[in-house]
Amino acid sequence: MQTIPDADPGYAAPPVLTVTALNAQVARLLERSFPLTWIGGEISNFTRASSGHWYFTLKDDAAQVRAVMFRGRAQFAGFIPREGDKVEVRALVTLYGARGDYQINVEAIRRAGVGALYEAFLRLKDKLTAQGLFDQDRKRALPMFTRSVGIVTSPQAAALRDVLTALQRRAPHLRIVLYPAPVQGQMAAQKIADAIAIASHRAEVDVLLVVRGGGSIEDLWSFNEEVVARAIAGCSVPVISGVGHETDFTIADFAADMRAATPTAAAELAATPRADWMASLSGDATDLRRAMRRALAEANLNLDNYTRRLLSPSAQIGHQRLKVVALSTALTHAVRAPVNRHGFALAQLRARWARHRPDVRALRAELASQQRHCAASIASQLGQRRDALGALAAQLELLNPQRTLERGYAIVRDSRGKVLRSPDDIQAREALTVRLAEGTAEVGVASVQKVLE
């Protein structure tokens, strides 16, 4: 029979992890070791769950990894990827604990190659913003009544047909001028800028539309060039930018005086519908006729009132003469009454002053007597105080230590400055200071002897 050896009291068994705890620790280790990073690959096995979450595999020629993008992030993706799409994802490396599967949690997704273009877009946007090219202060208001519209786009573009259709429907009276320019491809940006410069130089339109249909960021890139933005900002007429779809934003949109979501929306912003103008004019005409009738009625009433109030010249002169006489009488009374009232008040004040006026001569005599009495009293007191002061000075002189020293006495102090009064306070071979009438002397003590009485 085998026996179990006695357990070592200092021995502790290693902890036992559960699978859940193990997977949690591995997930934390992965998340700490691999921060958010961009990963490029091809979409495979894409599934969009009813919850809104995206599940797919990101792969390249040699490997693959599972990926998940939760609904809160997927709703801001801007597009729904399809099988085989080349994409770049910003993801966190982690572990799905329930199955122990290694995967990535996707925070953002973009089409492959878009990242560099988007970064260039942001750099140019920040640069032009810092230079004030997008300031609202320099934006110009669109004209209230547009007579002619200029369009910068390609003659073959579908956006041109959309704009012409919208303008024909809303304002067929408008004159339209096309400034042709390619909207994508090599040197397209420079040609767009040249077309805008031509429109600015000619100044033959009231508003200029710079339009293009939707497309990828690469297709719209000509409108993200600095030369186009500066041409729009320097244009002599207001510019409306209608590039791409509603979600597309380009540098041209920020530089323009107004941005439209689509080319059709740009046409609608450029011209108020003819029917609206006709309705407004009809309403204004109705208001004007009503105002004219009201003004004529009021003028007739005023004329009737003035007719009833009209008097003959002689009657008006007599009426004015009576008013002048009344005003003269009132003025005379208004001037004399205050003078009489103030004269009476002045007489009363003079009488009261005469009754209360003091006898100044008697008071002056009494004041002089008081001054003489006061001077004599002060002189007497000063003499008494002077005599008392002399007596006190004589007594003080008798107690002056200097006089005592002059009679042959001395003050003896030890090295600490203490005045010595008894032989007991003196030590042999001690240095003493002796103060005499005309100075001090340092002396040494040979011996100390008490004098017996």
Sine and cosine of phi, psi and omega as CSV:
sin_phi,cos_phi,sin_psi,cos_psi,sin_omega,cos_omega
0.00,0.00,0.78,-0.62,-0.01,-1.00
-0.99,0.17,0.53,-0.85,0.03,-1.00
-0.92,-0.38,0.57,-0.82,0.01,-1.00
-1.00,0.03,0.87,-0.50,-0.02,-1.00
-0.89,0.46,0.45,-0.89,0.03,-1.00
-0.87,0.49,0.70,-0.72,-0.02,-1.00
-0.95,0.32,0.63,-0.78,0.06,-1.00
-0.95,0.30,0.86,-0.51,-0.04,-1.00
-0.89,0.45,-0.37,0.93,0.01,-1.00
-1.00,0.00,0.00,1.00,-0.07,-1.00
-1.00,-0.01,0.73,-0.69,0.04,-1.00
-0.85,-0.53,0.76,-0.65,-0.01,-1.00
-0.93,0.37,0.61,-0.79,0.02,-1.00
-0.90,0.44,0.52,-0.86,-0.02,-1.00
-0.93,0.37,0.51,-0.86,0.01,-1.00
-0.96,-0.27,0.87,-0.49,-0.01,-1.00
-1.00,0.04,0.58,-0.82,0.19,-0.98
-0.99,0.15,0.28,-0.96,0.02,-1.00
-0.89,0.46,-0.63,0.77,0.02,-1.00
-0.88,0.48,-0.70,0.71,0.00,-1.00
-0.91,0.41,-0.63,0.77,0.03,-1.00
-0.88,0.48,-0.76,0.66,-0.02,-1.00
-0.90,0.44,-0.59,0.81,0.02,-1.00
-0.90,0.43,-0.67,0.74,0.01,-1.00
-0.92,0.39,-0.65,0.76,0.02,-1.00
-0.90,0.43,-0.63,0.77,0.02,-1.00
-0.89,0.45,-0.69,0.73,0.03,-1.00
-0.90,0.43,-0.63,0.78,0.02,-1.00
-0.89,0.46,-0.68,0.73,0.01,-1.00
-0.91,0.42,-0.69,0.73,-0.05,-1.00
-0.92,0.40,-0.56,0.83,0.05,-1.00
-0.96,0.27,-0.57,0.82,-0.08,-1.00
-0.98,0.19,-0.49,0.87,-0.05,-1.00
-0.83,-0.55,1.00,-0.09,0.05,-1.00
-0.93,0.36,0.08,-1.00,0.03,-1.00
-0.80,0.60,0.78,-0.63,-0.03,-1.00
-0.55,-0.84,0.36,-0.93,0.04,-1.00
-1.00,0.04,0.73,-0.69,-0.02,-1.00
-0.77,-0.64,0.75,-0.66,0.00,-1.00
-0.96,-0.28,0.59,-0.81,0.02,-1.00
-0.02,-1.00,-0.18,-0.98,-0.05,-1.00
-0.93,-0.37,0.65,-0.76,-0.01,-1.00
-0.97,0.26,0.70,-0.71,0.05,-1.00
-0.55,-0.83,0.52,-0.85,0.04,-1.00
0.82,0.57,0.68,0.73,-0.04,-1.00
-0.96,0.29,0.75,-0.66,0.02,-1.00
-0.69,-0.73,0.75,-0.66,0.08,-1.00
-0.95,-0.32,0.95,-0.31,-0.10,-1.00
-0.96,0.27,0.30,-0.95,0.03,-1.00
-0.89,0.45,-0.41,0.91,0.03,-1.00
-0.96,0.28,-0.21,0.98,-0.04,-1.00
0.99,-0.15,-0.14,0.99,0.03,-1.00
-0.97,0.25,0.51,-0.86,0.07,-1.00
-0.95,-0.30,0.72,-0.69,0.10,-1.00
-0.82,-0.57,0.75,-0.66,0.01,-1.00
-0.35,-0.94,0.12,-0.99,0.06,-1.00
-0.92,-0.40,0.72,-0.69,0.06,-1.00
-0.96,-0.27,0.84,-0.54,-0.12,-0.99
-0.68,-0.74,0.30,-0.95,0.18,-0.98
-0.74,-0.67,-0.34,-0.94,-0.09,-1.00
-0.93,0.38,-0.41,0.91,-0.15,-0.99
-0.86,-0.51,-0.22,0.98,-0.09,-1.00
-0.42,-0.91,0.19,-0.98,0.04,-1.00
-0.52,-0.85,0.32,-0.95,0.02,-1.00
-0.54,-0.84,0.61,-0.79,0.05,-1.00
-0.96,0.28,0.53,-0.84,-0.02,-1.00
-0.64,-0.77,0.52,-0.86,0.08,-1.00
-0.70,-0.72,0.65,-0.76,0.09,-1.00
-0.78,-0.63,0.93,-0.38,-0.10,-1.00
-0.96,0.28,0.36,-0.93,-0.14,-0.99
-0.83,0.56,-0.64,0.77,-0.02,-1.00
-0.86,0.52,-0.48,0.88,0.04,-1.00
-1.00,-0.07,-0.58,0.81,-0.08,-1.00
-0.91,0.42,-0.51,0.86,-0.06,-1.00
-0.93,0.37,-0.26,0.96,0.03,-1.00
-0.97,-0.25,0.20,0.98,-0.07,-1.00
-0.92,0.38,-0.55,0.83,-0.01,-1.00
1.00,0.00,-0.26,0.97,0.06,-1.00
-0.34,-0.94,0.33,-0.94,0.06,-1.00
-0.96,-0.28,0.91,-0.42,-0.04,-1.00
-0.92,0.40,0.43,-0.90,0.02,-1.00
-0.86,-0.51,0.23,-0.97,-0.01,-1.00
-0.84,0.54,0.80,-0.60,0.04,-1.00
1.00,-0.01,-0.07,1.00,0.01,-1.00
-0.92,0.39,0.67,-0.74,0.12,-0.99
-1.00,0.07,0.85,-0.53,-0.07,-1.00
-0.71,-0.71,0.21,-0.98,0.15,-0.99
-0.79,-0.61,0.77,-0.64,-0.06,-1.00
-0.85,-0.52,0.58,-0.81,0.13,-0.99
-0.98,-0.20,0.92,-0.38,-0.24,-0.97
-0.67,-0.74,0.32,-0.95,0.08,-1.00
-0.93,-0.36,0.81,-0.59,0.00,-1.00
-0.97,0.22,0.78,-0.63,-0.05,-1.00
-0.47,-0.88,-0.18,-0.98,-0.03,-1.00
-0.73,-0.68,0.74,-0.67,0.08,-1.00
-0.99,0.13,0.96,-0.26,-0.17,-0.98
-0.89,0.45,-0.55,0.83,-0.08,-1.00
-0.89,0.46,-0.59,0.81,-0.01,-1.00
-0.93,-0.37,-0.16,0.99,-0.04,-1.00
0.96,0.29,0.39,0.92,-0.04,-1.00
-1.00,-0.04,0.71,-0.70,0.11,-0.99
-0.97,0.24,0.73,-0.68,-0.05,-1.00
-0.45,-0.89,0.05,-1.00,0.08,-1.00
-0.83,-0.55,0.65,-0.76,0.09,-1.00
-0.99,-0.12,0.90,-0.43,-0.11,-0.99
-1.00,0.08,0.81,-0.59,0.05,-1.00
-1.00,-0.08,-0.57,0.82,-0.02,-1.00
-0.50,-0.86,0.44,-0.90,-0.02,-1.00
-0.63,-0.77,0.60,-0.80,0.06,-1.00
-0.52,-0.85,0.34,-0.94,0.02,-1.00
-0.93,0.36,0.54,-0.84,-0.03,-1.00
-0.88,0.47,0.70,-0.72,-0.01,-1.00
1.00,0.00,-0.28,0.96,-0.03,-1.00
-0.96,0.27,-0.45,0.89,-0.07,-1.00
-0.84,0.54,-0.74,0.68,-0.02,-1.00
-0.91,0.41,-0.65,0.76,0.02,-1.00
-0.91,0.41,-0.65,0.76,-0.02,-1.00
-0.91,0.40,-0.62,0.78,0.05,-1.00
-0.90,0.43,-0.64,0.77,0.06,-1.00
-0.91,0.42,-0.62,0.79,0.06,-1.00
-0.87,0.50,-0.73,0.69,-0.01,-1.00
-0.91,0.42,-0.64,0.77,0.01,-1.00
-0.89,0.46,-0.72,0.70,-0.01,-1.00
-0.92,0.40,-0.64,0.77,0.01,-1.00
-0.88,0.48,-0.71,0.71,0.02,-1.00
-0.90,0.44,-0.64,0.77,-0.01,-1.00
-0.89,0.46,-0.77,0.64,-0.04,-1.00
-0.94,0.34,-0.51,0.86,0.08,-1.00
-0.90,0.43,-0.69,0.72,0.02,-1.00
-0.89,0.45,-0.50,0.86,0.01,-1.00
-0.99,0.12,-0.03,1.00,0.04,-1.00
0.99,0.15,0.26,0.97,-0.05,-1.00
-0.94,0.33,-0.40,0.92,-0.05,-1.00
-0.97,-0.26,0.16,0.99,-0.05,-1.00
-0.87,0.49,0.64,-0.77,0.03,-1.00
-0.92,0.39,-0.41,0.91,-0.03,-1.00
-0.90,0.44,-0.48,0.88,-0.04,-1.00
-1.00,-0.04,-0.04,1.00,0.04,-1.00
-0.95,0.32,0.69,-0.72,-0.01,-1.00
-0.98,-0.22,0.56,-0.83,0.04,-1.00
-0.97,0.24,0.54,-0.84,0.05,-1.00
-0.95,0.30,0.53,-0.85,0.02,-1.00
-0.89,0.45,0.56,-0.83,-0.01,-1.00
-0.93,0.37,-0.67,0.74,-0.03,-1.00
-0.84,-0.54,0.95,-0.31,-0.06,-1.00
-1.00,-0.03,0.77,-0.63,0.04,-1.00
-0.97,-0.25,-0.44,0.90,-0.02,-1.00
-0.56,-0.83,0.57,-0.82,-0.05,-1.00
-0.78,-0.62,0.73,-0.69,0.08,-1.00
-0.98,-0.22,0.55,-0.84,-0.03,-1.00
-0.77,-0.64,0.82,-0.57,0.11,-0.99
-0.96,-0.29,0.94,-0.33,0.02,-1.00
-0.18,-0.98,0.00,-1.00,0.04,-1.00
-0.99,0.13,0.68,-0.73,0.04,-1.00
-0.87,0.49,-0.42,0.91,-0.02,-1.00
-1.00,-0.04,-0.01,1.00,-0.08,-1.00
-0.96,0.27,0.61,-0.79,0.09,-1.00
-0.91,0.42,-0.45,0.89,0.01,-1.00
-0.88,0.48,-0.56,0.83,0.02,-1.00
-0.90,0.44,-0.68,0.73,0.02,-1.00
-0.90,0.44,-0.64,0.76,0.02,-1.00
-0.89,0.46,-0.68,0.74,-0.02,-1.00
-0.92,0.39,-0.71,0.70,-0.01,-1.00
-0.90,0.44,-0.64,0.77,0.02,-1.00
-0.89,0.45,-0.69,0.72,0.00,-1.00
-0.91,0.41,-0.66,0.75,0.00,-1.00
-0.93,0.38,-0.63,0.78,0.02,-1.00
-0.90,0.44,-0.60,0.80,-0.01,-1.00
-0.96,0.29,-0.64,0.77,-0.11,-0.99
-1.00,0.04,-0.69,0.72,-0.11,-0.99
-0.59,-0.80,0.98,0.19,-0.04,-1.00
-0.93,0.38,-0.22,0.98,-0.01,-1.00
-0.98,0.18,-0.19,0.98,-0.09,-1.00
-0.94,0.33,0.56,-0.83,0.15,-0.99
-1.00,-0.05,0.76,-0.65,-0.08,-1.00
-0.90,-0.43,0.74,-0.67,0.03,-1.00
-0.86,-0.52,0.81,-0.59,0.01,-1.00
-0.99,-0.17,0.77,-0.64,0.10,-1.00
-0.93,-0.38,1.00,-0.05,-0.15,-0.99
-0.93,0.37,0.61,-0.79,0.06,-1.00
-0.28,-0.96,0.62,-0.79,0.08,-1.00
-0.92,0.39,0.57,-0.82,-0.09,-1.00
-0.96,-0.27,0.00,1.00,0.13,-0.99
-0.35,-0.94,0.29,-0.96,-0.03,-1.00
0.97,-0.26,0.02,-1.00,-0.05,-1.00
-0.91,0.41,0.69,-0.72,0.02,-1.00
0.91,0.42,0.20,0.98,0.00,-1.00
-0.91,0.41,-0.64,0.77,-0.04,-1.00
-0.88,0.48,-0.70,0.72,0.00,-1.00
-0.90,0.43,-0.62,0.78,-0.01,-1.00
-0.94,0.33,-0.57,0.82,0.09,-1.00
-0.90,0.44,-0.70,0.72,0.03,-1.00
-0.89,0.46,-0.63,0.78,0.03,-1.00
-0.90,0.44,-0.65,0.76,0.01,-1.00
-0.90,0.44,-0.64,0.77,0.04,-1.00
-0.91,0.42,-0.64,0.77,0.01,-1.00
-0.90,0.44,-0.63,0.77,0.04,-1.00
-0.89,0.46,-0.70,0.71,0.02,-1.00
-0.89,0.46,-0.63,0.78,0.02,-1.00
-0.92,0.40,-0.66,0.75,-0.02,-1.00
-0.92,0.39,-0.67,0.75,-0.04,-1.00
-0.96,0.29,-0.57,0.82,0.01,-1.00
0.78,0.63,0.70,0.71,-0.06,-1.00
-0.98,-0.22,0.01,1.00,0.01,-1.00
-0.81,-0.58,0.35,-0.94,0.00,-1.00
-1.00,0.06,-0.48,0.88,0.00,-1.00
-0.52,-0.86,0.53,-0.85,-0.07,-1.00
-0.88,-0.48,0.77,-0.63,0.06,-1.00
-0.98,-0.22,0.79,-0.61,0.12,-0.99
-0.93,-0.37,0.95,-0.30,-0.20,-0.98
-0.75,-0.67,0.41,-0.91,0.09,-1.00
-0.27,-0.96,0.53,-0.85,0.02,-1.00
-0.96,0.29,0.01,-1.00,-0.05,-1.00
-0.95,0.31,0.21,-0.98,0.01,-1.00
0.15,-0.99,-0.04,-1.00,0.03,-1.00
-0.96,0.28,0.12,-0.99,0.00,-1.00
-0.90,0.44,-0.51,0.86,0.06,-1.00
-0.92,0.38,-0.64,0.77,-0.01,-1.00
-0.91,0.41,-0.56,0.83,-0.05,-1.00
-1.00,-0.02,0.08,1.00,-0.18,-0.98
-0.91,0.42,-0.45,0.89,0.01,-1.00
-0.85,0.53,-0.48,0.88,-0.01,-1.00
-1.00,0.04,0.06,1.00,0.10,-1.00
-0.97,-0.26,0.18,0.98,-0.01,-1.00
-1.00,0.05,0.55,-0.84,-0.04,-1.00
-0.90,0.44,-0.56,0.83,-0.04,-1.00
-0.90,0.44,-0.58,0.81,0.03,-1.00
-0.94,0.33,-0.68,0.73,0.00,-1.00
-0.88,0.48,-0.67,0.74,-0.02,-1.00
-0.94,0.33,-0.55,0.83,0.06,-1.00
-0.91,0.42,-0.65,0.76,0.02,-1.00
-0.92,0.40,-0.70,0.71,-0.02,-1.00
-0.90,0.44,-0.52,0.86,-0.03,-1.00
-1.00,-0.03,0.05,1.00,-0.04,-1.00
-0.92,0.38,0.61,-0.79,-0.05,-1.00
-0.99,0.16,-0.19,0.98,0.02,-1.00
-0.86,-0.51,0.42,-0.91,0.03,-1.00
-0.86,0.51,0.61,-0.79,-0.07,-1.00
-0.87,-0.50,0.73,-0.68,0.12,-0.99
-0.93,-0.37,0.80,-0.60,0.01,-1.00
-0.99,-0.17,0.82,-0.57,0.07,-1.00
-0.75,-0.66,0.98,0.19,-0.12,-0.99
-0.90,-0.43,0.83,-0.56,0.09,-1.00
0.98,0.20,-0.39,-0.92,0.01,-1.00
-0.99,-0.14,-0.10,-0.99,-0.11,-0.99
-0.88,0.47,-0.55,0.83,-0.06,-1.00
-1.00,0.05,-0.13,0.99,-0.03,-1.00
-1.00,0.06,0.76,-0.65,0.08,-1.00
-0.82,-0.57,0.72,-0.70,0.04,-1.00
-0.81,-0.59,0.22,-0.98,0.06,-1.00
-0.87,0.49,-0.56,0.83,0.03,-1.00
-0.87,0.49,-0.58,0.82,0.01,-1.00
-0.89,0.47,-0.65,0.76,-0.02,-1.00
-0.95,0.31,-0.54,0.84,-0.04,-1.00
-0.98,0.18,-0.44,0.90,-0.07,-1.00
-0.94,0.35,0.35,-0.94,0.05,-1.00
-0.94,0.33,-0.44,0.90,0.06,-1.00
-0.46,-0.89,0.61,-0.79,0.02,-1.00
-0.95,-0.32,0.73,-0.69,0.07,-1.00
-0.94,-0.35,0.54,-0.84,-0.06,-1.00
-0.92,0.38,-0.56,0.83,-0.03,-1.00
-0.61,-0.79,0.23,-0.97,0.09,-1.00
-0.85,0.52,-0.63,0.77,0.03,-1.00
-0.89,0.46,-0.66,0.75,0.04,-1.00
-0.90,0.44,-0.57,0.82,0.05,-1.00
-0.89,0.45,-0.66,0.75,0.04,-1.00
-0.90,0.44,-0.62,0.78,0.00,-1.00
-0.92,0.38,-0.57,0.82,0.04,-1.00
-0.95,0.31,-0.48,0.88,-0.11,-0.99
-0.96,0.26,-0.47,0.88,-0.12,-0.99
-0.63,-0.78,0.77,-0.64,0.12,-0.99
-0.97,0.26,0.66,-0.75,-0.02,-1.00
-0.84,0.55,0.60,-0.80,0.00,-1.00
-0.86,0.51,-0.61,0.79,0.00,-1.00
-0.88,0.47,-0.60,0.80,0.02,-1.00
-0.91,0.41,-0.66,0.75,0.02,-1.00
-0.90,0.44,-0.69,0.72,-0.01,-1.00
-0.89,0.45,-0.66,0.76,0.04,-1.00
-0.90,0.43,-0.64,0.77,0.02,-1.00
-0.91,0.41,-0.67,0.74,0.02,-1.00
-0.90,0.43,-0.64,0.77,0.03,-1.00
-0.89,0.46,-0.68,0.73,0.05,-1.00
-0.89,0.45,-0.67,0.74,0.02,-1.00
-0.89,0.45,-0.64,0.77,0.02,-1.00
-0.90,0.44,-0.67,0.74,0.04,-1.00
-0.88,0.47,-0.70,0.71,0.03,-1.00
-0.89,0.46,-0.64,0.77,-0.02,-1.00
-0.91,0.42,-0.69,0.73,0.02,-1.00
-0.89,0.45,-0.66,0.75,0.01,-1.00
-0.90,0.44,-0.66,0.75,0.00,-1.00
-0.92,0.39,-0.63,0.78,0.01,-1.00
-0.91,0.41,-0.66,0.75,0.03,-1.00
-0.90,0.44,-0.65,0.76,0.02,-1.00
-0.91,0.42,-0.64,0.76,0.00,-1.00
-0.91,0.40,-0.64,0.77,0.02,-1.00
-0.91,0.41,-0.65,0.76,0.02,-1.00
-0.89,0.45,-0.69,0.72,0.02,-1.00
-0.91,0.42,-0.61,0.80,0.02,-1.00
-0.91,0.42,-0.64,0.77,0.04,-1.00
-0.90,0.44,-0.66,0.75,0.04,-1.00
-0.89,0.46,-0.69,0.72,0.01,-1.00
-0.89,0.45,-0.62,0.78,0.01,-1.00
-0.90,0.44,-0.65,0.76,0.04,-1.00
-0.89,0.45,-0.67,0.74,0.01,-1.00
-0.89,0.45,-0.70,0.72,0.01,-1.00
-0.90,0.43,-0.58,0.82,0.01,-1.00
-0.90,0.44,-0.68,0.73,0.01,-1.00
-0.92,0.39,-0.51,0.86,-0.03,-1.00
-1.00,0.07,-0.11,0.99,-0.07,-1.00
-0.95,0.30,0.79,-0.61,0.02,-1.00
-0.88,-0.48,0.27,-0.96,0.06,-1.00
-0.95,0.31,0.39,-0.92,-0.02,-1.00
-0.87,0.50,-0.66,0.75,-0.02,-1.00
-0.90,0.43,-0.64,0.77,0.03,-1.00
-0.91,0.41,-0.63,0.77,0.03,-1.00
-0.90,0.43,-0.64,0.77,0.00,-1.00
-0.91,0.40,-0.69,0.72,0.03,-1.00
-0.88,0.47,-0.65,0.76,0.02,-1.00
-0.90,0.44,-0.66,0.75,0.01,-1.00
-0.93,0.37,-0.56,0.83,0.02,-1.00
-0.91,0.42,-0.69,0.73,0.05,-1.00
-0.87,0.49,-0.65,0.76,0.03,-1.00
-0.90,0.44,-0.62,0.78,0.01,-1.00
-0.91,0.41,-0.68,0.73,0.01,-1.00
-0.89,0.47,-0.70,0.71,0.00,-1.00
-0.89,0.46,-0.67,0.74,0.02,-1.00
-0.92,0.40,-0.59,0.81,0.02,-1.00
-0.91,0.42,-0.69,0.72,0.03,-1.00
-0.88,0.47,-0.71,0.70,0.00,-1.00
-0.89,0.45,-0.60,0.80,0.00,-1.00
-0.92,0.38,-0.68,0.73,0.02,-1.00
-0.87,0.50,-0.72,0.70,0.01,-1.00
-0.90,0.44,-0.65,0.76,-0.02,-1.00
-0.91,0.41,-0.47,0.88,-0.01,-1.00
-0.99,0.11,-0.69,0.73,-0.11,-0.99
-0.97,0.25,-0.62,0.79,-0.07,-1.00
-0.86,0.52,-0.73,0.68,0.03,-1.00
-0.90,0.43,-0.59,0.81,0.00,-1.00
-0.90,0.43,-0.72,0.69,0.01,-1.00
-0.89,0.45,-0.66,0.75,-0.03,-1.00
-0.90,0.43,-0.67,0.74,-0.01,-1.00
-0.95,0.31,-0.53,0.85,0.04,-1.00
-0.91,0.41,-0.66,0.75,0.05,-1.00
-0.90,0.44,-0.68,0.74,0.02,-1.00
-0.90,0.44,-0.59,0.81,0.01,-1.00
-0.92,0.39,-0.64,0.76,0.02,-1.00
-0.89,0.46,-0.65,0.76,0.03,-1.00
-0.90,0.44,-0.65,0.76,0.01,-1.00
-0.91,0.42,-0.61,0.79,0.03,-1.00
-0.90,0.44,-0.66,0.75,0.01,-1.00
-0.90,0.43,-0.69,0.73,0.01,-1.00
-0.90,0.44,-0.59,0.80,0.00,-1.00
-0.93,0.36,-0.61,0.80,0.01,-1.00
-0.91,0.41,-0.59,0.80,0.00,-1.00
-0.94,0.33,-0.55,0.83,-0.09,-1.00
-0.98,-0.18,0.12,0.99,-0.03,-1.00
-0.96,0.28,0.81,-0.58,-0.06,-1.00
-0.97,0.24,0.30,-0.96,0.06,-1.00
-1.00,0.08,0.99,-0.17,-0.12,-0.99
-0.94,0.33,-0.58,0.82,-0.06,-1.00
-0.90,0.43,-0.70,0.71,0.01,-1.00
-0.89,0.45,-0.65,0.76,0.00,-1.00
-0.91,0.41,-0.60,0.80,0.03,-1.00
-0.91,0.42,-0.67,0.75,0.02,-1.00
-0.89,0.46,-0.70,0.72,0.00,-1.00
-0.90,0.43,-0.62,0.79,0.02,-1.00
-0.90,0.43,-0.64,0.76,0.03,-1.00
-0.90,0.44,-0.65,0.76,0.03,-1.00
-0.89,0.46,-0.69,0.73,0.01,-1.00
-0.90,0.45,-0.60,0.80,0.03,-1.00
-0.90,0.44,-0.69,0.72,0.01,-1.00
-0.89,0.45,-0.70,0.71,0.01,-1.00
-0.87,0.49,-0.68,0.74,-0.01,-1.00
-0.91,0.41,-0.64,0.77,-0.01,-1.00
-0.90,0.43,-0.66,0.75,0.01,-1.00
-0.90,0.43,-0.66,0.75,-0.01,-1.00
-0.90,0.43,-0.66,0.76,0.00,-1.00
-0.91,0.41,-0.66,0.75,0.00,-1.00
-0.89,0.46,-0.65,0.76,0.00,-1.00
-0.90,0.43,-0.70,0.72,0.00,-1.00
-0.91,0.42,-0.63,0.78,0.03,-1.00
-0.89,0.46,-0.63,0.78,0.01,-1.00
-0.91,0.43,-0.70,0.71,0.02,-1.00
-0.88,0.47,-0.69,0.72,-0.02,-1.00
-0.92,0.40,-0.57,0.82,0.00,-1.00
-0.92,0.40,-0.66,0.75,0.02,-1.00
-0.90,0.43,-0.67,0.74,0.00,-1.00
-0.90,0.44,-0.63,0.78,0.01,-1.00
-0.90,0.43,-0.61,0.79,0.03,-1.00
-0.90,0.43,-0.64,0.77,0.00,-1.00
-0.91,0.41,-0.68,0.73,0.02,-1.00
-0.91,0.42,-0.58,0.81,0.02,-1.00
-0.91,0.41,-0.62,0.78,0.02,-1.00
-0.91,0.42,-0.68,0.74,0.03,-1.00
-0.90,0.44,-0.66,0.76,0.00,-1.00
-0.90,0.43,-0.58,0.82,0.02,-1.00
-0.91,0.42,-0.57,0.82,0.02,-1.00
-0.91,0.41,-0.53,0.85,-0.03,-1.00
-1.00,-0.01,0.07,1.00,-0.03,-1.00
-0.92,0.39,0.85,-0.53,0.00,-1.00
-0.86,0.51,-0.50,0.87,-0.01,-1.00
-0.88,0.48,-0.60,0.80,0.01,-1.00
-0.92,0.39,-0.59,0.81,0.05,-1.00
-0.89,0.45,-0.68,0.73,0.02,-1.00
-0.90,0.44,-0.59,0.81,0.00,-1.00
-0.92,0.40,-0.35,0.94,0.05,-1.00
-1.00,0.07,0.09,1.00,0.12,-0.99
0.94,-0.34,0.03,1.00,0.04,-1.00
-1.00,0.09,0.25,-0.97,0.00,-1.00
-0.62,-0.78,0.39,-0.92,0.07,-1.00
-0.93,-0.38,0.82,-0.57,-0.05,-1.00
-0.95,-0.31,0.76,-0.65,0.02,-1.00
-0.80,-0.60,0.55,-0.84,0.07,-1.00
-0.99,0.13,-0.13,-0.99,-0.06,-1.00
-0.92,0.39,-0.34,0.94,0.03,-1.00
-1.00,-0.03,0.01,1.00,0.03,-1.00
1.00,0.04,0.15,0.99,-0.02,-1.00
-0.99,0.16,0.71,-0.70,0.03,-1.00
-0.96,0.28,0.77,-0.64,-0.04,-1.00
-0.99,-0.11,0.75,-0.67,-0.02,-1.00
-0.84,-0.54,-0.23,0.97,-0.06,-1.00
-0.70,-0.72,0.52,-0.85,0.08,-1.00
-0.87,0.50,-0.41,0.91,-0.01,-1.00
-0.91,0.42,-0.35,0.94,-0.02,-1.00
-1.00,0.08,-0.04,1.00,-0.08,-1.00
-0.95,-0.32,0.69,-0.72,0.06,-1.00
-0.94,-0.33,0.54,-0.84,0.05,-1.00
-0.90,0.44,0.57,-0.82,0.00,-1.00
0.88,0.47,0.47,0.89,0.06,-1.00
-0.99,-0.12,0.63,-0.78,0.04,-1.00
-1.00,0.07,0.79,-0.61,-0.01,-1.00
-0.87,-0.49,0.41,-0.91,0.06,-1.00
-0.93,-0.37,0.82,-0.58,-0.04,-1.00
-0.92,-0.39,0.86,-0.51,0.04,-1.00
-0.99,-0.12,0.84,-0.54,0.04,-1.00
-0.95,-0.31,-0.03,-1.00,-0.05,-1.00
-0.91,0.42,-0.59,0.81,-0.09,-1.00
-0.91,-0.42,0.42,0.91,0.06,-1.00
0.48,-0.87,-0.21,-0.98,0.00,-1.00
-0.81,-0.58,0.34,-0.94,0.01,-1.00
-0.63,-0.78,0.62,-0.79,0.07,-1.00
-0.99,-0.11,0.82,-0.57,-0.05,-1.00
-0.78,-0.63,0.42,-0.91,0.08,-1.00
-0.94,-0.34,0.54,-0.84,-0.06,-1.00
-0.98,-0.18,0.86,-0.51,0.05,-1.00
-0.99,0.17,-0.73,0.69,0.03,-1.00
-0.41,-0.91,0.28,-0.96,-0.01,-1.00
-0.85,-0.52,0.80,-0.60,0.04,-1.00
-0.76,-0.65,0.74,-0.67,0.06,-1.00
-0.99,0.12,0.64,-0.77,0.04,-1.00
-1.00,0.00,0.86,-0.51,-0.02,-1.00
-1.00,0.01,0.73,-0.68,-0.01,-1.00
-1.00,0.06,0.00,0.00,0.00,0.00
